[in-house]
Amino acid sequence: MNEINFNKAKLCFENGVNYFKNYQYKKAEEEFFNSLEFLPDRLSVISNLIQIYINTENKAGLNNLLFKYKHLKKEKEIGLGFAYQEYFNNRNDDSINVCNNLLKHENDKDFQLKLFNLIAANNSRKKNFAESIKYFRKILLKDKTDSINYYNIGCLLLNLGKPRQAYIYLKRSNVLQPGNNLVLFHMSLCLLTLRDLRNGFELYEKRWERNNAEPKKFSHVKTILKIDEIINKRILIWDEQGFGDTILFSRFLFDLLKYTKDITFVVHKSIKNLFVNLHKDIVVEDYNSVIVDNFDYQLSVCSIPLLLEINKPELIIYRPLNLPKIDFEITNSLFLNNKLNIGFVWSGNSKFTNDEYRSIPFEFFAPLLKVEKFNFFKLSKDLEIKDLFKFYSNNINNLGDKTFYELSYYLKRLDIIISCDSSIVHLCGILGVKCILLLNFNSDWRWFDNKHNTEWYPSVTIIKQKKFNDWRYVFEELNKRVEVIYKEKFYVN
């Protein structure tokens, strides 16, 4: 082995390790590949690259690396990569089998812990939570000093709807290895759920510093750091995440008007019409029409609560939305005077974290849909293929092809809207339309720990699961409430 090459490889490797420890994965990846240029097939380097792709969930990077080093497939480090490859492709049983085969001949404690973590993650995805917890306990028995172990347990507990317990493990993870933005972000979700808005919104800013996080928009314009900075200044507020968040956080723009009357709110083109009457001093633009050079400061709409020091739910003020004058014709024949007109949504954005728990299997609505005195309206934009036949086999009006702007006027004509956690709930809420939110046990932080009502929207009531992933109670209660609403409409006197 050439000593010069060895020293160069060693230096690149050490640089890569330092970057890795500081979560600078892109730079670490570059240094590790530089190291391999001098010492090809070095397992310690390949192993670190695999860990980078695991931590960043970079499936393409992992696939390319494993293909390049397939001649080393008998090595345990490569085997771990293949186990994660199966995990990333949702082949959980195959991933577990690879892990178990590696465990048969493995005595190294650190490597065993990596395998236990992956087995636990696979079982969690399979909803074998008891088995997952069993492996996490094994992990803690062997090592109470690795922050990743506490992080993984914290995430599992958070996904199970136990934010208080989750926070304990996430906090311990942060103590053991401070500064991991992914840990801090998940801590923020716990705190926000538990109504600690002061600390929750502060840590929520870590969402921008996670690996593979969406970049901030308009970053060449100064970011607002203190509220006093914007006095009489021209400011640009831009939407973030989904339509639901755009609606939810838009209320905080009104509070900024105390400091400046020159506010522009940039939203997705498809919902621009919805917000044109937000306030006379707030200009609403879409991303194609806004002239960015006209502003002194910018900020994401979801970061305004931190700027305003909204530190408890009681400070959240409801701001109803006034719709502009209608410029299209409503199909009035869809609404029946002799029936209860009900809008319903059973699924949200499938790409949303934990959507499998917040979206509702269509069959739960089936008994309700058969009741002849109810007239139903499908509000969901997307329709799962598996639900296609079920949908068209029922006499249901389809409003899923409407824009948010158009749908708003239809919603006001309905007697009640029933929805899982979706953007439609937020649209109903800001319009003051009666809506029943069917909420999963491990609900999103935006609903805090509420079970019946929400500070965000007076017109929205909640029926929340009493047990994890169990919709039975929710629909038993829903059936009772719909009957009450029907009687109120037709037998009020």
C-alpha positions as CSV (number, residue, x, y, z in Angstrom):
1,M,0.0,0.0,0.0
2,N,1.4,3.4,-1.0
3,E,2.0,5.4,2.1
4,I,1.2,8.7,0.5
5,N,-2.2,7.4,-0.7
6,F,-2.8,5.9,2.8
7,N,-2.2,9.3,4.4
8,K,-4.4,11.1,1.9
9,A,-7.1,8.5,2.4
10,K,-6.8,8.8,6.2
11,L,-7.0,12.6,6.1
12,C,-10.2,12.6,3.9
13,F,-11.7,9.9,6.2
14,E,-11.0,11.9,9.3
15,N,-12.5,15.0,7.7
16,G,-15.5,13.0,6.7
17,V,-16.0,11.7,10.3
18,N,-15.8,15.3,11.7
19,Y,-18.4,16.5,9.2
20,F,-20.6,13.4,10.0
21,K,-20.5,14.1,13.7
22,N,-21.7,17.7,13.0
23,Y,-24.5,16.4,10.7
24,Q,-22.9,18.0,7.6
25,Y,-23.7,14.9,5.6
26,K,-23.1,16.3,2.1
27,K,-19.6,17.4,3.0
28,A,-19.0,14.1,4.8
29,E,-20.1,12.2,1.8
30,E,-17.7,14.1,-0.5
31,E,-14.7,13.4,1.9
32,F,-15.5,9.7,2.2
33,F,-15.7,9.3,-1.6
34,N,-12.3,11.2,-1.8
35,S,-10.9,8.7,0.6
36,L,-12.1,5.8,-1.5
37,E,-10.3,7.3,-4.5
38,F,-7.0,6.5,-2.6
39,L,-8.1,3.3,-0.9
40,P,-10.9,1.6,-2.9
41,D,-13.0,-1.0,-1.0
42,R,-12.2,0.3,2.4
43,L,-15.0,-1.0,4.5
44,S,-14.8,1.6,7.2
45,V,-15.4,4.3,4.6
46,I,-18.2,2.4,2.9
47,S,-19.8,1.8,6.2
48,N,-19.9,5.5,7.0
49,L,-21.4,6.3,3.6
50,I,-24.1,3.7,4.3
51,Q,-24.8,5.4,7.6
52,I,-25.1,8.8,5.8
53,Y,-27.7,7.4,3.4
54,I,-29.6,5.7,6.2
55,N,-29.7,9.0,8.3
56,T,-30.8,11.0,5.3
57,E,-33.1,8.3,3.9
58,N,-31.3,8.7,0.6
59,K,-32.5,5.6,-1.3
60,A,-30.9,6.4,-4.6
61,G,-27.5,7.0,-2.9
62,L,-27.7,3.7,-1.0
63,N,-28.8,1.8,-4.1
64,N,-25.9,3.2,-6.2
65,L,-23.4,2.4,-3.4
66,L,-24.6,-1.1,-2.9
67,F,-24.5,-1.8,-6.6
68,K,-21.0,-0.5,-6.9
69,Y,-19.8,-2.7,-4.0
70,K,-21.9,-5.8,-4.6
71,H,-18.7,-7.8,-4.8
72,L,-18.4,-7.2,-1.0
73,K,-22.0,-8.3,-0.2
74,K,-20.7,-11.0,2.2
75,E,-19.3,-8.2,4.5
76,K,-21.6,-7.3,7.4
77,E,-21.4,-3.6,6.7
78,I,-22.8,-4.2,3.2
79,G,-25.3,-6.6,4.6
80,L,-26.7,-3.8,6.8
81,G,-27.0,-1.6,3.7
82,F,-29.1,-4.3,2.0
83,A,-31.3,-4.6,5.1
84,Y,-32.0,-0.9,4.9
85,Q,-32.5,-1.1,1.2
86,E,-35.4,-3.6,1.9
87,Y,-36.7,-1.3,4.6
88,F,-36.7,1.8,2.3
89,N,-38.6,-0.3,-0.3
90,N,-41.2,-1.3,2.4
91,R,-40.2,-4.9,2.2
92,N,-40.2,-5.1,6.0
93,D,-40.2,-8.9,6.4
94,D,-37.3,-9.2,4.0
95,S,-35.4,-6.5,5.9
96,I,-36.0,-8.3,9.2
97,N,-34.8,-11.6,7.7
98,V,-31.6,-10.0,6.5
99,C,-31.1,-8.6,10.0
100,N,-31.7,-11.9,11.7
101,N,-29.3,-13.7,9.4
102,L,-26.6,-11.1,10.3
103,L,-27.3,-11.5,14.0
104,K,-26.6,-15.2,13.8
105,H,-22.9,-14.6,13.4
106,E,-22.5,-11.3,15.1
107,N,-20.9,-10.6,18.5
108,D,-20.0,-7.0,18.1
109,K,-22.4,-5.0,20.4
110,D,-22.4,-1.8,18.4
111,F,-23.3,-3.7,15.2
112,Q,-26.0,-5.7,17.1
113,L,-27.6,-2.4,18.2
114,K,-27.8,-1.2,14.6
115,L,-29.6,-4.4,13.7
116,F,-31.9,-4.2,16.7
117,N,-32.8,-0.6,15.7
118,L,-33.7,-1.6,12.2
119,I,-35.8,-4.6,13.4
120,A,-37.6,-2.3,15.7
121,A,-38.3,0.2,12.9
122,N,-39.6,-2.6,10.6
123,N,-41.9,-3.9,13.3
124,S,-43.2,-0.3,14.0
125,R,-44.0,0.1,10.3
126,K,-45.8,-3.3,10.4
127,K,-47.7,-2.0,13.4
128,N,-46.2,-4.7,15.6
129,F,-45.6,-2.1,18.2
130,A,-45.2,-4.5,21.1
131,E,-42.4,-6.3,19.2
132,S,-40.8,-2.9,18.3
133,I,-40.8,-1.8,22.0
134,K,-39.3,-5.2,22.9
135,Y,-36.3,-4.5,20.7
136,F,-35.9,-1.0,21.9
137,R,-35.7,-2.3,25.5
138,K,-33.0,-4.7,24.3
139,I,-31.1,-1.8,22.9
140,L,-31.3,0.3,26.1
141,L,-30.1,-2.8,28.1
142,K,-27.0,-2.9,26.0
143,D,-26.4,0.9,25.6
144,K,-27.8,3.8,27.5
145,T,-25.3,6.3,26.0
146,D,-26.3,6.4,22.3
147,S,-28.6,9.3,21.5
148,I,-30.0,7.6,18.4
149,N,-31.6,4.9,20.6
150,Y,-33.5,7.5,22.7
151,Y,-34.4,9.4,19.5
152,N,-35.9,6.3,17.9
153,I,-38.0,5.4,21.0
154,G,-39.2,9.0,21.2
155,C,-40.3,9.0,17.6
156,L,-42.2,5.7,18.1
157,L,-44.0,7.1,21.2
158,L,-44.9,10.3,19.3
159,N,-46.3,8.2,16.5
160,L,-48.3,6.3,19.0
161,G,-49.9,9.5,20.3
162,K,-47.9,9.7,23.5
163,P,-46.1,13.1,23.2
164,R,-45.4,13.5,27.0
165,Q,-43.5,10.2,27.1
166,A,-41.9,10.9,23.7
167,Y,-40.5,14.2,24.9
168,I,-38.7,12.5,27.8
169,Y,-36.8,10.2,25.4
170,L,-36.1,13.0,22.8
171,K,-34.8,15.3,25.5
172,R,-32.5,12.6,26.7
173,S,-31.3,12.1,23.1
174,N,-30.5,15.8,22.9
175,V,-28.6,15.7,26.2
176,L,-26.4,12.9,25.0
177,Q,-25.8,14.6,21.6
178,P,-26.8,18.2,21.6
179,G,-27.6,20.1,18.4
180,N,-29.2,17.4,16.3
181,N,-31.9,19.4,14.5
182,L,-34.0,16.4,13.7
183,V,-34.3,15.6,17.4
184,L,-35.0,19.2,18.3
185,F,-37.7,19.4,15.6
186,H,-39.5,16.3,17.0
187,M,-39.2,17.8,20.5
188,S,-41.1,20.8,19.1
189,L,-43.9,18.6,17.9
190,C,-44.3,17.2,21.4
191,L,-44.2,20.6,23.1
192,L,-46.7,22.1,20.6
193,T,-49.1,19.2,21.1
194,L,-48.8,19.7,24.9
195,R,-49.6,23.4,24.5
196,D,-46.1,24.7,25.4
197,L,-46.2,27.2,22.5
198,R,-43.4,29.4,23.7
199,N,-40.7,26.6,23.5
200,G,-42.6,24.7,20.9
201,F,-42.5,27.4,18.2
202,E,-38.9,28.2,19.0
203,L,-37.8,24.7,18.3
204,Y,-40.2,24.4,15.4
205,E,-37.8,26.6,13.4
206,K,-35.5,23.6,13.3
207,R,-37.7,22.3,10.5
208,W,-35.5,24.3,8.2
209,E,-32.3,22.8,9.4
210,R,-33.2,19.1,9.0
211,N,-31.5,17.1,6.3
212,N,-33.4,17.2,3.0
213,A,-35.6,20.0,4.4
214,E,-37.3,22.3,1.9
215,P,-35.2,25.5,1.3
216,K,-36.6,28.8,2.5
217,K,-38.1,30.9,-0.2
218,F,-37.0,34.5,-1.0
219,S,-33.9,33.9,1.1
220,H,-32.1,36.9,-0.6
221,V,-34.5,39.2,1.2
222,K,-33.8,40.0,4.8
223,T,-35.5,37.7,7.3
224,I,-37.6,39.3,10.0
225,L,-35.8,38.6,13.3
226,K,-37.6,41.1,15.6
227,I,-41.1,42.5,15.4
228,D,-39.9,46.1,15.7
229,E,-37.8,45.8,12.5
230,I,-40.9,45.9,10.4
231,I,-42.4,49.2,11.5
232,N,-43.5,51.0,8.4
233,K,-41.5,48.5,6.3
234,R,-42.5,46.6,3.2
235,I,-42.8,43.0,4.1
236,L,-43.3,39.8,2.2
237,I,-45.0,36.8,3.8
238,W,-45.0,33.5,2.0
239,D,-47.0,30.3,2.4
240,E,-45.4,27.1,3.5
241,Q,-46.3,23.4,3.6
242,G,-49.9,22.6,2.6
243,F,-53.1,24.6,1.9
244,G,-54.3,23.8,5.5
245,D,-51.3,25.6,7.0
246,T,-51.8,28.6,4.6
247,I,-55.3,29.0,5.9
248,L,-54.5,28.2,9.6
249,F,-51.6,30.7,9.9
250,S,-53.1,33.4,7.7
251,R,-54.8,34.9,10.8
252,F,-51.5,36.1,12.2
253,L,-51.1,38.5,9.3
254,F,-53.7,40.7,11.0
255,D,-51.4,41.1,14.0
256,L,-48.6,42.4,11.7
257,L,-50.8,45.2,10.6
258,K,-50.1,46.9,14.0
259,Y,-46.6,47.5,12.7
260,T,-46.9,48.1,9.0
261,K,-49.7,48.5,6.4
262,D,-47.4,47.3,3.6
263,I,-47.9,43.5,3.6
264,T,-47.9,41.2,0.7
265,F,-49.0,37.6,1.2
266,V,-47.7,35.1,-1.5
267,V,-49.7,31.9,-1.9
268,H,-50.1,29.1,-4.4
269,K,-51.9,30.3,-7.6
270,S,-54.8,27.9,-7.2
271,I,-55.9,29.5,-3.9
272,K,-55.1,33.2,-4.6
273,N,-58.8,34.0,-5.3
274,L,-59.7,32.6,-1.9
275,F,-57.6,35.2,-0.1
276,V,-58.2,38.4,-2.1
277,N,-60.5,39.8,0.6
278,L,-58.3,38.8,3.5
279,H,-57.8,42.4,4.5
280,K,-57.8,45.8,2.6
281,D,-54.2,46.4,3.7
282,I,-52.9,43.0,2.7
283,V,-52.0,42.4,-0.9
284,V,-52.4,38.8,-2.0
285,E,-50.1,37.6,-4.9
286,D,-49.1,34.3,-6.4
287,Y,-45.5,33.2,-7.1
288,N,-45.8,34.2,-10.7
289,S,-47.0,37.7,-10.1
290,V,-45.0,38.9,-7.1
291,I,-42.1,41.3,-7.7
292,V,-39.6,40.3,-5.1
293,D,-37.3,43.3,-5.3
294,N,-40.0,45.5,-3.7
295,F,-39.6,44.3,-0.1
296,D,-37.5,45.1,2.9
297,Y,-38.1,41.9,4.9
298,Q,-39.7,38.4,4.4
299,L,-40.9,35.6,6.5
300,S,-42.7,32.3,6.3
301,V,-46.3,32.5,7.4
302,C,-45.7,29.5,9.8
303,S,-43.0,31.5,11.6
304,I,-45.2,34.4,12.5
305,P,-46.4,33.0,15.9
306,L,-42.8,32.9,17.1
307,L,-42.2,36.5,16.0
308,L,-45.4,37.6,17.7
309,E,-44.6,35.5,20.9
310,I,-47.8,33.5,20.7
311,N,-47.0,31.5,23.8
312,K,-50.3,29.9,24.7
313,P,-53.5,28.8,22.8
314,E,-55.6,31.4,24.5
315,L,-53.7,34.1,22.4
316,I,-55.0,32.5,19.2
317,I,-57.6,34.8,17.6
318,Y,-60.1,33.6,15.2
319,R,-60.2,35.6,11.9
320,P,-63.0,34.7,9.6
321,L,-62.5,34.9,5.8
322,N,-64.8,37.1,3.7
323,L,-65.2,35.6,0.3
324,P,-65.1,37.8,-2.8
325,K,-68.2,38.2,-4.9
326,I,-69.1,35.0,-6.6
327,D,-68.1,34.9,-10.3
328,F,-69.5,31.5,-11.3
329,E,-72.8,29.7,-11.2
330,I,-73.6,27.2,-8.4
331,T,-75.4,24.0,-9.4
332,N,-78.3,24.5,-7.0
333,S,-80.1,21.4,-8.0
334,L,-77.5,19.3,-6.1
335,F,-78.9,20.5,-2.8
336,L,-82.1,18.8,-1.6
337,N,-84.4,20.6,0.8
338,N,-86.0,17.4,2.1
339,K,-82.6,15.9,3.1
340,L,-79.6,16.7,5.2
341,N,-76.9,17.8,2.8
342,I,-73.6,16.4,4.1
343,G,-70.1,16.9,2.8
344,F,-67.5,14.3,3.7
345,V,-63.8,13.7,3.4
346,W,-62.2,10.4,4.3
347,S,-58.6,10.9,3.1
348,G,-56.0,13.6,3.1
349,N,-52.6,14.1,1.4
350,S,-51.1,10.6,1.2
351,K,-47.6,12.1,1.4
352,F,-48.2,13.7,4.8
353,T,-46.5,12.0,7.8
354,N,-48.8,9.5,9.5
355,D,-51.4,9.9,6.8
356,E,-52.2,6.2,7.2
357,Y,-53.5,7.0,10.7
358,R,-55.4,10.3,10.0
359,S,-57.1,9.1,6.8
360,I,-60.1,6.8,7.3
361,P,-60.9,3.5,5.6
362,F,-63.8,4.2,3.3
363,E,-65.9,1.3,4.6
364,F,-66.4,3.2,7.9
365,F,-68.6,5.6,6.0
366,A,-70.6,2.9,4.2
367,P,-73.5,2.5,6.8
368,L,-74.0,6.3,6.9
369,L,-74.0,6.5,3.1
370,K,-76.9,4.1,2.8
371,V,-79.2,6.4,4.8
372,E,-81.7,7.7,2.3
373,K,-82.5,10.9,4.3
374,F,-79.0,12.1,3.8
375,N,-77.6,13.7,0.6
376,F,-73.8,13.3,0.4
377,F,-71.1,15.3,-1.3
378,K,-67.6,14.0,-1.8
379,L,-65.2,16.9,-1.2
380,S,-61.8,15.1,-1.5
381,K,-59.7,16.0,-4.5
382,D,-58.0,12.6,-4.8
383,L,-59.7,9.3,-4.8
384,E,-57.8,6.1,-3.9
385,I,-58.0,3.5,-6.7
386,K,-59.2,0.9,-4.1
387,D,-62.1,3.2,-3.3
388,L,-63.1,3.9,-6.9
389,F,-65.8,1.2,-7.3
390,K,-67.2,1.9,-3.8
391,F,-67.5,5.5,-4.6
392,Y,-69.4,5.2,-7.8
393,S,-71.6,2.4,-6.5
394,N,-73.2,5.0,-4.1
395,N,-75.3,7.9,-5.0
396,I,-72.9,10.6,-4.0
397,N,-72.4,14.1,-5.5
398,N,-68.8,14.8,-6.5
399,L,-67.4,18.2,-5.6
400,G,-63.8,17.0,-5.6
401,D,-63.2,18.6,-9.0
402,K,-63.8,22.1,-7.6
403,T,-61.0,24.6,-6.7
404,F,-60.8,25.8,-3.1
405,Y,-62.3,29.1,-4.2
406,E,-65.3,27.4,-5.9
407,L,-65.7,24.8,-3.2
408,S,-66.0,27.5,-0.5
409,Y,-69.4,28.6,-1.9
410,Y,-70.6,25.1,-2.0
411,L,-69.5,24.4,1.6
412,K,-71.7,27.3,2.8
413,R,-74.7,25.6,1.3
414,L,-74.2,22.3,3.2
415,D,-75.7,21.5,6.5
416,I,-72.6,19.8,7.9
417,I,-69.2,18.7,6.8
418,I,-67.6,15.5,8.1
419,S,-63.9,15.2,7.6
420,C,-60.7,13.5,8.7
421,D,-57.7,15.8,9.4
422,S,-57.5,17.5,6.0
423,S,-57.2,21.0,4.5
424,I,-61.0,21.0,4.0
425,V,-61.4,21.2,7.8
426,H,-59.3,24.4,7.8
427,L,-61.3,25.8,4.9
428,C,-64.6,25.1,6.8
429,G,-63.1,26.7,9.9
430,I,-62.0,29.9,8.3
431,L,-65.4,30.2,6.6
432,G,-67.3,29.6,9.8
433,V,-69.0,26.5,8.3
434,K,-70.1,23.7,10.7
435,C,-67.6,20.8,10.5
436,I,-67.0,17.7,12.5
437,L,-63.4,16.7,12.6
438,L,-62.8,13.0,12.9
439,L,-59.4,12.9,14.6
440,N,-56.9,10.1,15.0
441,F,-55.5,9.3,18.5
442,N,-52.0,10.3,17.5
443,S,-53.2,13.5,16.0
444,D,-51.1,16.3,14.5
445,W,-49.8,19.0,16.9
446,R,-52.0,21.6,15.3
447,W,-55.0,20.3,17.2
448,F,-53.0,20.3,20.4
449,D,-54.5,17.8,22.9
450,N,-58.1,18.8,22.2
451,K,-60.8,16.2,22.1
452,H,-64.0,18.2,21.6
453,N,-63.3,21.7,20.3
454,T,-60.4,23.8,18.9
455,E,-59.1,27.3,19.6
456,W,-58.4,27.7,15.9
457,Y,-62.0,27.5,14.6
458,P,-65.3,28.0,16.6
459,S,-67.4,26.2,13.9
460,V,-65.3,23.0,14.1
461,T,-66.1,20.3,16.7
462,I,-63.9,17.2,17.2
463,I,-64.6,13.5,17.8
464,K,-61.3,11.9,18.6
465,Q,-60.3,8.3,18.8
466,K,-60.1,6.9,22.3
467,K,-57.7,4.2,21.3
468,F,-54.8,4.2,18.8
469,N,-56.0,3.5,15.3
470,D,-59.5,2.5,16.4
471,W,-62.3,4.4,14.6
472,R,-65.3,2.5,16.1
473,Y,-66.1,4.9,18.9
474,V,-65.6,7.9,16.5
475,F,-68.3,6.6,14.1
476,E,-70.7,5.5,16.9
477,E,-70.5,9.1,18.2
478,L,-70.7,10.5,14.7
479,N,-74.0,8.7,13.9
480,K,-75.5,10.2,17.1
481,R,-74.5,13.7,16.2
482,V,-75.7,13.5,12.6
483,E,-79.1,12.4,13.8
484,V,-79.2,15.4,16.2
485,I,-78.3,17.7,13.3
486,Y,-81.1,16.1,11.2
487,K,-83.7,16.6,13.9
488,E,-82.6,20.2,14.5
489,K,-83.1,20.9,10.8
490,F,-86.5,19.2,10.3
491,Y,-88.1,19.1,13.7
492,V,-86.8,22.3,15.4
493,N,-90.4,23.3,16.1
